[in-house]
């Protein structure tokens, strides 16, 4: 990837402004600052929208805030809208409760490769540690090894892979594809490839597997999965699990599509939006 290429970080969020501001705070500490931030808000209540838009952190990040009304879990739809408001040649999807390390952008750029998407990984944080971070404003990025060794010792971090940085190479390429274990909470993809498969399928509603479907269609179009392990880890703040009433249905759709060579969604990024109810606010 050329150093001059703009990266668009598209962050999904819903009614969790404290976690989102922790993520934005970490983005202010990035070693590579050539990126834009798009907040893709899946219908947060007014108090959460205001908390973000009126925050000096969000203003310093010069975010573009894309919001649409709450009609349930529609992550595919808001991600597509976030991408539509972005300008980068390379897109990094990030969840609004996943705090990036200070070299997150730099490492995603280093791993970006034509014909590939990068599937990053995460370090799960405990409920108690998450509460401490969000209550005190404690910064978790840019910390010494001893800090994370301590958190791991006390059971606050699920693993120590965030401390390791393994080089790029052929071993990162996953020639044997599996859609299982795919998470869009930390994923990098070229805009051209995103558009080739027409983005996320908005017919997926409710929690689960819309990201697996997106990656499956990337695979069918010839894009190779690249492992971002020990390079692009994020620190995943604890939260209660979302309702999963649609998970089995969504999974069955992916299973059936895996038996085909389908690359296009039922309801994709390029669809005409006759009555667009999105509200876009640009800071800075």
N, C-alpha and C positions, 0 to 999 in steps of 0.2 A: 504494500500500500504506500502511495506517495504521501510524504509528510504534509503536503498541502491539502490533501483530501479532507473534506469536512465529515465528521462523524455526527450523526443525529442520535441522541440518547432519548428514547421514548419510554417514559416511566408511567406504568399504570398505577392507579390509586383509587381508593374508595373509602371514605369516612375514616381516614387515619392520617390526619394532618401532622401529628407529632412524629410519626415514623417517616413520612415523606420529607419533612424538614430535616431529619437526621440524614437522609439520603442526599438531599441537596447540599447540606453542610459538607459532606464528604466530597461531593463533586467540586466544591470550591477549593479543595486541597489537591486537585489532580496535578501531576507533574506535567502532563500534556494538556494544555488549555484550549486546543483547537477543536472545539465541539460545541454543539447547541443542545439545549435541553427542552424537550417537549413533555409536558405533563398531560397524560391522557386520563382524564377523570371520569370514571364510570357512574357518575350521578351522585357525588358526595353532597351532603347537606350543606346549607349556606354557611353555617359556622365553620365548617372545615375549609370550604372554598375561601372564605375571608381570611382565615388563619394563615393560609398559604399565600394568597395574593397580597396581603398586607405585611408579610414578613420581609425584613431586610435581607434575609438569606435568599429568598426567591427572587427579590429584586436584584441582588448581586449576581445571581445566576442568569439573569435576563431570560427567564423562562417564557415559553409560549404555553399557555394553559388552555387546553381543549376540554370542554365539559359538555356532557349531554344529560338529559333527564334520566332519573333512575327508573328503569323498567325491569330490574332484576340484573343478574350477572350476564353482562354482554361484553366480555373482554375482547372478543374478536372485533366487534364493531368499533369500540373505542381505540383499539390499537390501529385499525385501519385509518381512523380519523386522525390519530396522532401522526401517522406517517404522512398523510395528506398535507399536514401543516408543516412538515419538515422539509429540509433542503439538502441534506447530506447524501453523498454517494454511498455511504455505508451506514447501516442502522444497527444500533445496539438496543435491544429490548431489555428493560430492567423493571423489576417490581418495586413498588413504592415502600416496601419494607426490607429491601435488600441493600445494605450499606456497602459501597465499593471501597476497595483499598486505593491508596493514593496513585498507584500505577495502573489502575483499572483501564483507563482509556488507552494509555501507552501500550499495554499488553494486548488489548483487543486489536489495536492497529498492527502490532507486530505479528499477530497470528492471522490477520486477514489475508486471504489468498483467493485469487480468481477461481471460480468453480467450486468454492467451499462455503459452508456456513460454520460458525463456531458455537458449540454448545458448552457454555461455561458451567461452573459448579458453585456450590454454596457451603457455608459453614453455619450450622444451626445454632442459635443462641438460646439459652434457657429463659424461662419466664421471669425469674428473679433478676437476672442480668439485664434483660430487655427493659424491665421496669426501671432499673437503676439508670440505664443509659437515657431513657426518654424523660425521666424525672429530673435528672441532674444536668442533662446536656453533654454528658461525657462523650468525648470523641473516640471512636474505636478504630479509625483508620490511622495509618502512620505510626503505629505503636511498635515498641521494641519486642523482640522475641520473648523476653521474660514476662511481658504482660500477658501474652496469649498462652504461654506455658502455665501461668498461674490460673487463667480462666479455665483451661482444660483440666487442670488438677482439681479444681473445685466443681467441675461438672457444668460449667457455663458455656463451653464451646464443644461441639460434637466431634471435631477433629482439628488437626494442626496443618492441614494442607495449605491454608492461607499463608503459612510462613515460607513455603517452598516455591521456587521459581525454576521450572524445568524448561529447557530450550525448545524451540520449534524444531520440527522434523517430521519425517515420514511416519513415525510411530503414532503421531497424533491423528492420522487419517484413518477413519473407520470404514474399511471396504465392505465389511459384512454389516449390513444395515439392520437396525432395530428401532422402531418408533417408541418402544417402551423406555421410560426413564427420561424422556425429553421434557424439559421445563423452559418455558419462555421467560422465566424470572431473570435469566442471564443468557442472552443469545445474540450473536452478531451475524448479520446477513447483508450482502450487497443489495442495494436498492434495485438494480436491474434484475436480480434473481427474485426478489420479493414481487416485483411487478410481473415477471414472467409467469408466476403461478397465481397471480391476481390476489396476493395477500392472504389474510386470514378469512376463513369461511364464517360469515355472520349468521349462517343457519345454526351454528352451534350456540346454544343458550344454556345457562346454568353452568355450574363448575365442571371443568374437566375435559381434557384431551383435544381442545381446539388447537393447542400448540403442537400436539402429536400429529394431527391432521395436516397442519401447515408444513411440518418437517417431512412428512410422508410424501406430500406433493412436490416438495423440493427434491427429494430423492428420486422420484419418478421423472423429474425433469433433468436429471443428471448432476445435481449439486451434491457434493460429498460432505458428509458429516465430519467435522474436525473437533477433537477433544480439547477443551480449554482448561483441563484439570491442572492444578499446580501452576497457574498463570493468571487466571481471571476470577479467582474466588471472590464471592461477596459474603457479607455477614448478614444472615437472615434473622431478623428480629422475630421473636416468638409471637404467635397469634393463635387464637382458637380456629379450628378447622371450619371452613365454609360448609354450608349445606350442600350435600352431594346427591340430591335426588335425581339429577340428570346424568350422573357419571356413567352408569351402566349403558344407557342409551347412546351417549356420545362415544363411549368405547366401542360399542358394536358397530357404529358407523365407520370408525377408523379400521376395525378389523375387516369389514367388508371391502373398504377401499384399498386395503393392503393387498387384496387378491386381484386388483386391477392395475392399470397403468395410469390412472387418473392424475391429472396435474391441475385441473381447474376446479374451483369451489362451486357450490350451489349458489352462494350469494357473496360475491367477492369485493375487492377493493375498488374495482373500476365501475361498479354499478352506479347508474344515475341516482342522485339523491334529490328527488323532486321537492320534498318538504324537509329540508335540513334543519334540525333543531339544535345543532351544536352551537355553543357559545365559545368564541376564541378570544383570549385576552393575551396581549403581548406586553411583557415588561421589559423596559430598557430599550 
